[in-house]
Amino acid sequence: MPAFAYRVKTAAGTFLDGLLEADGRKAAVDKLRAQKFVVIQIAERTPGPLDKLKALFGGKRKGKVVSKDLVLFSRQLSTLVGAGVPIVQSLGILESQAENPAFKEVLAAVKTDIEAGLSISDALKKHPEAFPDLYTSMIRAGELGGILDVILERLTAYMESSEALKAKVKSAMMYPAIVLSICALVTVFLMVFVIPTFKNIFASFGGELPLPTQILIDISDGMKRHWYLLVAAPYLLYKGFLRLYATSKGRRWVDAKTLEAPIFGPILKKVAVARFTRTLGTLIKSGVPIMQALETVAATAGNVVIAEAVLLTRESVREGGHLADPLKKCGIFPNMVTSMISVGEETGALDIMLSKIADFYDQEVDTSVKGLTSLIEPIVIVVMGIIIGSIVIAMFMPMFGLGELAANQG
């Protein structure tokens, strides 16, 4: 079915751009006019090379809903609702221009449920693979308060901040992962293909090899004999890690050790603090009750240790206590954070204080990632130099005695 890029004017006087699938240009115009839009411009979108490749290799796969789909959806829905477009009509527009087949299917189901009488939050809650608890909780608060467009705007800002934070951490870990992978491949190549050649040269002259050279040759022989273990080891380690992480004790141990890691641990702690304060502040500002907000934060923490601390905090609040005290006891949140939360509770401006903490720690993560990147680069180069250099030195050690061996043979 062809796709048409359009620009329309809504009843509120705002302009919208989008993409619509229809049998033809007239059908596309009729669809837009049926939604009370004034069509300013419409043209068939010519499929590019990327579209053809998607259609050829992945067009029929269902796929899954990714965070980018949700961010774009929230931004567009906020614009439409703010312009006075009814929610069902807005969902119809967004469904027609959704490029992800899985998300298109979800939006169609949500639209059908709302037309059948379900609330927006209840309709979204039926699709947890697309709309997390945080999302549905805030939408419910927006429905009850009559500020759905404002809530959608906050949701979009929150998700964009979370994605930016996630991208910073990924960028910090990507460089060392790539360089170390290349180092591992080069090492395996030398051990499996290059060293056996030197072994044959050394064997032709006879004599006893230096201990480092002999150890290296023995390792090379072992790798050649048991090559299948070399290939299977990464896969087995990965599957073993997944099995360990699937258990409650294993997941808690991994999450705790991750926060205690010597280089990445401090950064991940800052990420956890930023995520906790940003999520809780957004929920409270949107009118979500504190008990429900803490439960949602625990469910979306992404770390069992953090989630346990939040649930303990929830119990403290249930019994009439404060947020800051149990957070301070868990040892994860710095004193500055708990002090600012305590001040926010006392002054009644907890959401504002949480947002300030989140902004501060976002900047801290950014600074730490830049510092880590500059620190890791020389460390990785040194590690590579030591590994490759050790192999080269071990291989050249016998060369110094080759003249003497040749003379003895003569």
C-alpha positions as CSV (number, residue, x, y, z in Angstrom):
1,M,0.0,0.0,0.0
2,P,1.5,3.4,-1.0
3,A,2.4,6.0,1.7
4,F,1.6,9.7,1.5
5,A,3.4,12.5,3.3
6,Y,1.0,15.2,4.3
7,R,0.7,18.6,6.0
8,V,-2.7,19.6,7.4
9,K,-4.3,22.3,9.5
10,T,-6.3,21.2,12.6
11,A,-9.5,22.8,13.9
12,A,-7.5,24.6,16.5
13,G,-5.3,26.3,13.8
14,T,-2.1,24.3,14.3
15,F,-0.2,22.5,11.6
16,L,0.6,18.8,11.6
17,D,3.0,16.8,9.4
18,G,2.8,13.0,9.0
19,L,2.7,9.9,7.0
20,L,-0.5,8.0,5.9
21,E,-1.0,4.7,4.1
22,A,-3.9,4.6,1.7
23,D,-5.0,3.0,-1.6
24,G,-4.5,6.2,-3.5
25,R,-4.1,10.0,-3.2
26,K,-7.9,10.6,-3.1
27,A,-8.4,7.9,-0.4
28,A,-5.6,9.6,1.7
29,V,-7.3,13.0,1.3
30,D,-10.7,11.5,2.2
31,K,-9.2,10.0,5.4
32,L,-7.7,13.3,6.5
33,R,-10.8,15.3,5.7
34,A,-12.9,12.7,7.7
35,Q,-10.8,13.7,10.7
36,K,-11.8,17.3,10.3
37,F,-8.4,18.4,8.9
38,V,-7.8,20.9,6.2
39,V,-5.3,19.4,3.7
40,I,-2.5,21.8,2.9
41,Q,-0.2,19.5,1.0
42,I,-0.1,15.8,0.2
43,A,2.3,13.8,-2.0
44,E,3.1,10.1,-2.4
45,R,6.3,9.1,-0.7
46,T,8.6,7.3,-3.1
47,P,10.3,4.3,-1.4
48,G,14.0,4.8,-1.0
49,P,16.8,2.1,-1.1
50,L,16.4,1.7,2.7
51,D,12.7,1.1,2.4
52,K,13.2,-1.5,-0.3
53,L,15.8,-3.3,1.8
54,K,13.4,-3.3,4.8
55,A,10.6,-4.7,2.7
56,L,12.9,-7.4,1.2
57,F,14.6,-8.6,4.4
58,G,12.5,-7.5,7.4
59,G,9.2,-6.1,6.2
60,K,7.2,-9.1,7.3
61,R,8.7,-9.5,10.7
62,K,6.6,-8.3,13.5
63,G,9.5,-6.9,15.6
64,K,9.0,-5.2,18.9
65,V,8.2,-1.8,20.3
66,V,11.3,0.1,21.2
67,S,11.7,3.2,23.3
68,K,12.2,5.4,20.2
69,D,8.7,4.5,19.1
70,L,7.2,5.4,22.5
71,V,9.0,8.8,22.6
72,L,7.8,9.8,19.2
73,F,4.3,8.6,19.9
74,S,4.1,10.6,23.2
75,R,5.4,13.7,21.5
76,Q,2.9,13.5,18.6
77,L,0.0,12.5,20.9
78,S,0.8,15.5,23.2
79,T,0.6,17.8,20.2
80,L,-2.6,16.4,18.9
81,V,-4.4,16.3,22.3
82,G,-3.1,19.9,23.0
83,A,-4.6,21.0,19.7
84,G,-8.0,19.7,20.8
85,V,-8.1,16.5,18.6
86,P,-10.1,13.8,20.3
87,I,-8.1,10.9,21.7
88,V,-9.6,8.2,19.5
89,Q,-9.0,10.3,16.4
90,S,-5.5,11.1,17.5
91,L,-4.8,7.4,18.0
92,G,-6.2,6.7,14.5
93,I,-3.8,9.3,13.0
94,L,-0.8,7.9,14.9
95,E,-1.7,4.3,14.0
96,S,-1.9,5.2,10.3
97,Q,1.6,6.7,10.3
98,A,3.4,4.3,12.7
99,E,6.3,2.6,10.8
100,N,6.8,-0.2,13.3
101,P,4.3,-3.0,12.5
102,A,4.3,-4.2,16.1
103,F,3.5,-0.7,17.5
104,K,0.9,-0.2,14.8
105,E,-0.9,-3.3,16.0
106,V,-0.7,-2.2,19.6
107,L,-2.2,1.2,18.7
108,A,-5.0,-0.4,16.8
109,A,-5.9,-2.5,19.8
110,V,-5.7,0.5,22.2
111,K,-8.0,2.5,19.9
112,T,-10.5,-0.4,19.8
113,D,-10.5,-0.7,23.6
114,I,-11.0,3.0,24.2
115,E,-13.9,3.0,21.6
116,A,-15.4,0.1,23.6
117,G,-15.4,2.2,26.8
118,L,-12.1,1.5,28.5
119,S,-10.1,4.4,30.0
120,I,-6.9,5.4,28.2
121,S,-4.7,4.1,31.1
122,D,-6.6,0.8,31.3
123,A,-6.3,0.3,27.5
124,L,-2.5,1.0,27.6
125,K,-2.1,-1.3,30.6
126,K,-3.2,-4.3,28.5
127,H,0.1,-3.9,26.5
128,P,3.0,-3.9,29.0
129,E,5.4,-4.8,26.3
130,A,4.9,-1.4,24.8
131,F,3.7,0.8,27.8
132,P,5.6,0.3,31.1
133,D,4.0,0.8,34.5
134,L,5.5,4.3,34.8
135,Y,3.8,5.3,31.6
136,T,0.4,4.0,32.5
137,S,0.6,5.4,36.0
138,M,1.3,8.9,34.7
139,I,-1.4,8.6,32.0
140,R,-3.9,7.7,34.7
141,A,-2.9,10.7,36.8
142,G,-3.3,12.9,33.7
143,E,-6.8,11.5,33.0
144,L,-7.9,12.1,36.6
145,G,-6.5,15.6,36.7
146,G,-7.7,16.6,33.2
147,I,-4.1,17.5,32.1
148,L,-3.4,14.6,29.7
149,D,-1.5,16.9,27.3
150,V,0.7,18.2,30.1
151,I,1.4,14.7,31.4
152,L,2.3,13.5,27.9
153,E,4.7,16.4,27.5
154,R,6.4,15.5,30.9
155,L,6.5,11.9,29.8
156,T,8.3,12.8,26.6
157,A,10.8,15.0,28.4
158,Y,11.4,12.2,30.9
159,M,11.9,9.5,28.3
160,E,14.2,11.7,26.2
161,S,16.3,12.4,29.3
162,S,16.5,8.7,30.2
163,E,17.5,7.8,26.6
164,A,20.2,10.5,26.7
165,L,21.5,9.1,30.0
166,K,21.5,5.5,28.6
167,A,23.3,6.6,25.5
168,K,26.1,8.3,27.6
169,V,26.7,5.1,29.6
170,K,26.7,2.9,26.4
171,S,29.2,5.3,24.7
172,A,31.5,4.9,27.7
173,M,31.5,1.1,27.5
174,M,31.5,0.8,23.7
175,Y,35.0,1.9,23.0
176,P,36.8,-0.5,25.5
177,A,34.5,-3.3,24.4
178,I,35.4,-2.9,20.7
179,V,39.1,-2.4,21.4
180,L,39.4,-5.4,23.7
181,S,37.4,-7.6,21.2
182,I,39.9,-6.7,18.5
183,C,42.8,-7.4,20.9
184,A,41.3,-10.8,21.6
185,L,40.8,-11.6,17.9
186,V,44.4,-10.6,17.1
187,T,45.7,-12.7,20.0
188,V,43.8,-15.8,18.9
189,F,45.1,-15.3,15.3
190,L,48.7,-15.1,16.5
191,M,48.3,-18.1,18.8
192,V,46.5,-20.3,16.3
193,F,48.1,-19.4,13.0
194,V,51.4,-17.5,13.5
195,I,53.1,-19.3,16.5
196,P,52.8,-22.8,15.0
197,T,55.0,-21.5,12.1
198,F,57.7,-20.4,14.5
199,K,57.4,-23.7,16.3
200,N,58.4,-25.6,13.2
201,I,61.3,-23.2,12.6
202,F,62.6,-23.8,16.2
203,A,62.1,-27.6,16.0
204,S,64.3,-27.7,12.8
205,F,67.2,-26.4,14.8
206,G,66.7,-28.5,17.9
207,G,67.8,-27.4,21.3
208,E,65.9,-26.4,24.4
209,L,63.6,-23.4,24.1
210,P,63.3,-20.6,26.7
211,L,60.6,-21.2,29.3
212,P,58.3,-18.3,28.1
213,T,58.5,-19.5,24.5
214,Q,57.7,-23.1,25.5
215,I,54.7,-22.0,27.6
216,L,53.4,-20.0,24.7
217,I,53.8,-22.9,22.3
218,D,52.1,-25.2,24.7
219,I,49.1,-22.8,24.9
220,S,49.1,-22.5,21.1
221,D,49.0,-26.3,20.8
222,G,46.2,-26.5,23.3
223,M,44.1,-23.9,21.5
224,K,44.6,-25.7,18.2
225,R,43.6,-29.1,19.7
226,H,40.6,-27.8,21.6
227,W,39.5,-25.1,19.2
228,Y,35.9,-26.0,19.8
229,L,36.2,-24.9,23.4
230,L,37.6,-21.6,22.2
231,V,34.5,-21.1,20.0
232,A,32.0,-22.3,22.5
233,A,33.4,-20.6,25.6
234,P,31.9,-17.1,24.9
235,Y,28.5,-18.6,24.2
236,L,28.6,-20.8,27.3
237,L,29.8,-17.9,29.5
238,Y,26.9,-15.8,28.2
239,K,24.3,-18.5,28.7
240,G,25.7,-19.2,32.2
241,F,25.5,-15.5,33.1
242,L,21.8,-15.4,31.9
243,R,21.0,-18.5,34.0
244,L,22.7,-16.9,37.0
245,Y,20.9,-13.6,36.5
246,A,17.5,-15.4,36.1
247,T,17.7,-16.5,39.8
248,S,16.8,-14.0,42.5
249,K,20.0,-14.5,44.5
250,G,22.1,-14.4,41.3
251,R,20.5,-11.2,40.1
252,R,21.0,-9.5,43.5
253,W,24.6,-10.6,43.5
254,V,25.3,-9.3,40.0
255,D,23.5,-6.0,40.6
256,A,25.3,-5.5,43.9
257,K,28.7,-6.2,42.4
258,T,27.9,-4.0,39.4
259,L,27.5,-1.0,41.8
260,E,30.7,-1.9,43.6
261,A,32.8,-2.3,40.4
262,P,36.1,-0.3,40.7
263,I,35.8,1.8,37.4
264,F,32.2,1.6,36.2
265,G,30.6,1.3,39.7
266,P,30.7,5.0,40.6
267,I,29.2,5.9,37.3
268,L,26.4,3.3,37.5
269,K,25.6,4.6,41.0
270,K,25.2,8.1,39.6
271,V,23.0,6.8,36.9
272,A,20.9,5.0,39.4
273,V,20.5,8.1,41.5
274,A,19.6,10.2,38.5
275,R,17.1,7.6,37.3
276,F,15.5,7.3,40.7
277,T,15.1,11.0,41.3
278,R,14.0,11.8,37.8
279,T,11.3,9.1,37.8
280,L,10.0,9.8,41.3
281,G,10.1,13.6,40.7
282,T,8.1,13.2,37.4
283,L,5.5,10.9,39.0
284,I,5.0,13.2,42.1
285,K,4.8,16.3,39.9
286,S,2.2,14.6,37.7
287,G,0.0,13.9,40.7
288,V,0.6,10.2,41.2
289,P,0.2,9.3,44.9
290,I,3.5,8.8,46.8
291,M,2.9,5.1,47.6
292,Q,2.0,4.3,44.0
293,A,4.9,6.4,42.8
294,L,7.4,4.5,45.0
295,E,6.0,1.2,43.8
296,T,6.4,2.2,40.2
297,V,9.9,3.5,40.8
298,A,10.9,0.2,42.4
299,A,9.5,-1.8,39.5
300,T,11.4,0.4,36.9
301,A,14.7,0.7,38.9
302,G,16.5,-1.8,36.7
303,N,18.6,-2.9,39.7
304,V,17.5,-5.2,42.5
305,V,19.5,-3.4,45.2
306,I,18.0,-0.1,44.3
307,A,14.5,-1.6,44.1
308,E,14.9,-3.1,47.6
309,A,15.9,0.3,49.0
310,V,12.9,2.0,47.4
311,L,10.5,-0.7,48.8
312,L,12.0,-0.2,52.3
313,T,11.4,3.5,51.8
314,R,7.8,2.8,50.8
315,E,7.2,0.9,54.0
316,S,8.7,3.7,56.0
317,V,6.4,6.2,54.3
318,R,3.4,3.8,54.9
319,E,4.2,3.9,58.6
320,G,4.4,7.7,58.7
321,G,8.1,8.0,58.3
322,H,10.2,10.1,55.8
323,L,11.7,9.3,52.5
324,A,15.2,10.4,53.4
325,D,15.9,8.2,56.4
326,P,15.7,4.7,54.8
327,L,17.4,6.0,51.7
328,K,20.3,7.2,53.9
329,K,20.6,3.8,55.6
330,C,20.8,1.7,52.4
331,G,24.3,3.3,51.7
332,I,23.7,3.8,48.0
333,F,22.5,7.4,47.9
334,P,25.0,10.1,48.9
335,N,24.4,12.4,51.8
336,M,23.8,15.3,49.5
337,V,20.9,13.5,47.9
338,T,19.3,12.4,51.1
339,S,19.7,15.9,52.6
340,M,18.1,17.6,49.6
341,I,15.2,15.1,49.7
342,S,14.8,15.8,53.4
343,V,14.6,19.6,52.7
344,G,12.2,19.0,49.8
345,E,9.9,17.0,52.2
346,E,10.0,19.7,54.8
347,T,9.3,22.6,52.4
348,G,6.7,20.7,50.4
349,A,8.7,21.1,47.2
350,L,9.9,17.5,46.9
351,D,9.2,17.2,43.1
352,I,11.3,20.4,42.4
353,M,14.1,19.1,44.7
354,L,14.1,15.7,43.0
355,S,14.3,17.3,39.5
356,K,17.3,19.5,40.6
357,I,19.1,16.4,41.9
358,A,18.4,14.5,38.7
359,D,19.7,17.5,36.6
360,F,22.8,17.6,38.8
361,Y,23.5,13.9,38.4
362,D,22.9,13.9,34.7
363,Q,25.7,16.5,34.5
364,E,27.8,14.3,36.8
365,V,27.3,11.3,34.6
366,D,28.3,13.3,31.5
367,T,31.5,14.5,33.2
368,S,32.3,11.1,34.5
369,V,31.8,9.4,31.2
370,K,34.1,11.9,29.5
371,G,36.7,11.4,32.2
372,L,36.4,7.6,31.9
373,T,36.7,7.6,28.2
374,S,40.0,9.6,28.4
375,L,41.2,7.3,31.2
376,I,40.3,4.0,29.5
377,E,41.9,4.8,26.2
378,P,45.5,4.7,27.5
379,I,44.7,1.7,29.8
380,V,43.3,-0.3,26.9
381,I,46.3,0.6,24.7
382,V,48.7,-0.5,27.5
383,V,46.9,-3.8,28.0
384,M,47.0,-4.5,24.3
385,G,50.7,-3.6,24.2
386,I,51.5,-5.9,27.1
387,I,49.6,-8.9,25.6
388,I,50.9,-8.5,22.0
389,G,54.4,-7.4,23.2
390,S,54.7,-10.5,25.5
391,I,53.9,-12.8,22.6
392,V,56.4,-11.1,20.3
393,I,59.2,-11.1,22.9
394,A,58.5,-14.8,23.8
395,M,58.8,-15.7,20.1
396,F,62.0,-13.7,19.5
397,M,63.8,-15.0,22.6
398,P,65.0,-18.2,20.8
399,M,66.2,-16.1,17.8
400,F,69.2,-14.9,19.9
401,G,70.4,-18.4,20.2
402,L,69.7,-19.5,16.6
403,G,73.3,-18.6,15.5
404,E,74.8,-20.8,18.2
405,L,72.4,-23.7,17.3
406,A,73.3,-23.4,13.6
407,A,77.0,-23.4,14.4
408,N,76.7,-26.5,16.6
409,Q,74.8,-28.3,13.8
410,G,77.5,-27.4,11.4
